[in-house]
Amino acid sequence: EEAAGGDRLIHERDLAWLQQADVVVAEVTQPSLGVGYELGRAMALNKQILCLFRPRSGRVLSAMIRGAADGSRFQVWDYEEEQLEAMLDQYFEADSPERVAASRNPTAVNLTLL
């Protein structure tokens, strides 16, 4: 399907996913122009965003990502791989009033992983 529609199909599909999402989770250790673009679009759509970064990778996280963190709608968490599942559980178990209010259905959260 992607081969038939090419880049345009991928772009439109991913933007549709962003529009439907209540929460965007992005692993940002590996720099990616596509993920950066999607994060910018998610911010413009006022989405709840969690960026995950592995400091032990030896990479430096872009100041545009770390600097966007406001501790509320846009969060950046440093992690180690063995911590990931527990950290995601912690994030999604916290009944953030912002996240519940932003959701069209407070009992279900639409998630987009970048």
Secondary structure, DSSP 8 states (H G I E B T S, - for coil): -HHHHHHHHHHHHHHHHHHH-SEEEEE-SS--HHHHHHHHHHHHTT-EEEEEE-GGGS----HHHHTT--SSSEEEEE--GGGHHHHHHHHHHS--HHHHHH-SSTT---EEE-
